[in-house]
Amino acid sequence: MPELPDLEVFSHNLDHQLNGKELKEISVKNIKKLNVPVKEIQQALEKQKLKKVYRLGKELYFEFENKAVLSMHLMLNGELQLLKNKKELPKYTIVDLLFKDGTSLTLTDFRGMAKATLDPGADEAPDALAKEVDPHFFKQVLNSKKAAIKNVLTDQHVIRGIGNAYADEILWEAGISPFSASDKIPDAKLKDLSKAVRHVLENAIKQIKKVHPEIISGEVRDFLKIHSPKKTNSPSGVPIKMKKVGARKTYYTDEQELF
């Protein structure tokens, strides 16, 4: 699943490619994933110019000149295709945006789980790169939670944008075991956690832009330090361990303190 750094780069590239283009037609092939009737979404968006594309959490937002907003959540297997003058819709299309100049943006998902939403409501959980995500934020949030810290970091109702892979990277950099009880982590470590969240995510954005400057779909993970089945040791030479909980794999080392 694409996480915050991937989607940040996607949004930047899509904004560069599509900003100012007029939407000619929107086609919806999976109405189960819409929050409104197809006609309503067509009336809201067609013949409108796209004003900007941006990211919040794990979603992409397409804002049009009339203030209408279409959000896209790629879920686990969603993919985006940006094509010029295509003749037919790709297989497994969820929604397709056809612009007046012949450019089209298509959201596909072979599992049919990716979704599009017209004018999504505000989310109270902050984005992981928001200024408010600081040591004070973590202290307020974690003091009342006994769950493992990794579970809290990946809970989109608490903080938006962090998934399985980057949670491992953040916790390794902060020196905190992913299995630590959230309410037991000391204040000094919350400062480390806050710094790690921003540093890991911002560095990942830079790495993805450097290696795949035009990417709009997929995941780039080669530069990750811990969350990788191909790596056996951390950058400091300590063996990387892996524990599977349900369908999720957690990568960590003995460098991380358990609280």
N, C-alpha and C positions, 0 to 999 in steps of 0.2 A: 504494500500500500504506500503510495506517495505520502511523504510527511511534509512538514512545514518548509524545509529548505527547497525540496523539489518544486512544490507548488508556488513558492515565491518566485523562482526562476520562470516557471510556466507563465505566471501572471505578467511578469515583466516582458517576456517575449510576445505573448498574445496581445498585450497592450500596444506594443510596437508595431505589430502586424495589422491590427484591426481597428485601432483608434481612428474615429472619424468616418468609418464606413457605414453606409446605410443598410439596414437589414431589409432584404427583399421578402424573405419567406422563412418561417420556422416550421419544421416538420417534426412531429412527435410520433415515435414508433412504439413507445412503451408508456401508455397513459397511466399505468399503475404507479409510476414514479413521479407523477405530477401532483401538485397540491391544488390545482385549479383545472377547470375544463380547458381543452385545447383551444377552443374559440377565444377564451378570455386571454390566454397567453399570446395568441396571434394578434388580437386587437391591441394589446398593451405594447408589443414590441415591433411588429412589422411597420415599415416605413419610418422607423426611428433610427437616428444615427447613434452609434456606440460612442459613449463619452469616455469611458475608461474601463480597464480590467484590473482588478486587484484581488488580494488574498486576505482572508481572515480564517484563522485556524486551519482546518484541512479542506476549506472550500474556496472555489474561485467565484468571484462576483463580476458580473457584466452589467455595468450601469449605463443606461441610455439617456438621451438628451431630455426625455420627459420625466426623468427621475425613476422610471421603472427599473427594477433590478432582477436579473436572472442569476441564480446561484447554481453551481454545479458541484456535486460531491462525487468524486471518482470511486469511493468505497475501496474495495480490495483489488479489483481487476479492471476498473474503468480506464479507458484510453482516449486520447484526443487526437484527431487527425485534421490537419489544416491543408486544404487542397484548393487548386484553381481549376475551374471549369470541369468538375467531375461529371461523369455521365450517369452514375447511379449511386445510391446510398451504400455505404459499406455494410458488411454483414454485422449483425448484432447492434445496429444503431439504436440508441436511446432517444437522442434528439439531434437535429441538424439545423445549423444556422447558415442560411444562404444569403450572402450579401450582394448588393446591386452590381458590384464589379465582377461577380463570378466566383469570388472567394467563398469557401465554405468551411465551417468548423463543425466537426461531428464528434459527438460523445458516444462511444461504443462500450459494450461490456458483455462478454459471452455468458456471464452468469445473470445478467439482467438486474444487477443490484445498484449500479450507478444511478444517480437521480438528479433531476433539475427542479428548481423551486422558484416560483415567481414571488418577488417581494418577501423574502424570508424575514421572520421576526428577529428582533435584537436578541443576542445571547449574552447573558450576564457573566459567563465565564470569560476572563481576559485572554487575549492572544498571548502566546508564550513570549513574544518579543515586545509586548506592551511595557511601558515604563513602570506601571504599577506592579509588575512581577519582580518584586525585590525581596530582601530578607524579611521585611515586615509582613508582606503578603504570605510568604510561606509559613511564617510563625502563626499567623491567624488561621490559616487553612489546616496546617498539620497538627496543631495542638489538640484538635478535636477528633483526629482520625487515627485509628489503631491499625488500619490496613498497611500492607507493605508499601514502601515509598514508591516503588515502580508502578504499582497499581494506581496510585494517586496521580503520578505524573502523566500517565496515559489516559486518565479519566477526562474526557472532553467536557464534562460538566464542571470540572475544577479549573483546568487550564487547557487552552485550545492549541492544537498543532503538533504536539509531541506524540509519537507513536513508539512502537516496540524498539526499533533500532536506535533511535536517538535518545530514548530513555536510558538505554545501556551506556551509550557514549557519555551522556551527561553525568550519570552516577559514577562512572569510572573516573572522570575528570575531577569530580567533587570529592572522591575518596569515600563514598558512601555505598555500602552493600545494598543491592536492589531488594534484599529481603528484610531490611531494617524496618522496625515499626515506626510509622510516621511521627507519632507523638513522643518518641524517645530521642529524636535527633536534636542535639544541642544547638544553641543559637549560633555558635561559631561555624558549625557545619552548614547552617542555613545560609550563611553568607557565601560559603563556597558553592553551595547549590545554585544560588541566584546567579553568581558569576559564571558558573559552568553552563547554565541554560543559555545565556546570551552568547557566550564565546563559542560554544559548540555549534549552535544554530547559525550564527553569522558566518563562522568559518566555513561551514558546509555550503552555504549559499555561494560564497566566493569560489570554493572548489568546483562546484557544479557549473558555474558560469565559465570558469577557466577551461574545463575539460569538454563541456557540451554547451557552448554559448547560445545555441538556437533551440535547445530542447523544449518540447511542450508536453511530453508524455514519458512515462517510464520512471525508473529509479536509478540513481547513481550512488553506489555504495563502496566503490573501490578504495576510497580514502579513509574509511572508518577504521578506528584504531582497535576496537574491541569486538564490535558486533560483526563478526565475519567467520564463516566456517572454514575459510582458507588460512586464517592466521592462528598460530599456536601460542604466541607470546605477546604480551603487551609491549609498548614502546620501551618500557624499562626492563624488559626481559623476563617478566613474571608469567608463568603459564596461564593461559586463558581457559576458564572452565565454562561449561554449558549445562544448564538445567532446563528441562522442558516441563512446563506447567500447562496442561491442557494442550492447545495447539500452538502455544507461544514459546519460543526459545529465548532464554535469557543468558547473555554472555557476561562474565564478570571475572575478577581475579581476587586473590587474597590481599591485594593492596587496599581493598575497600573495607572500611570498618563497619562491623555489624552493631547496630544499636537496638 
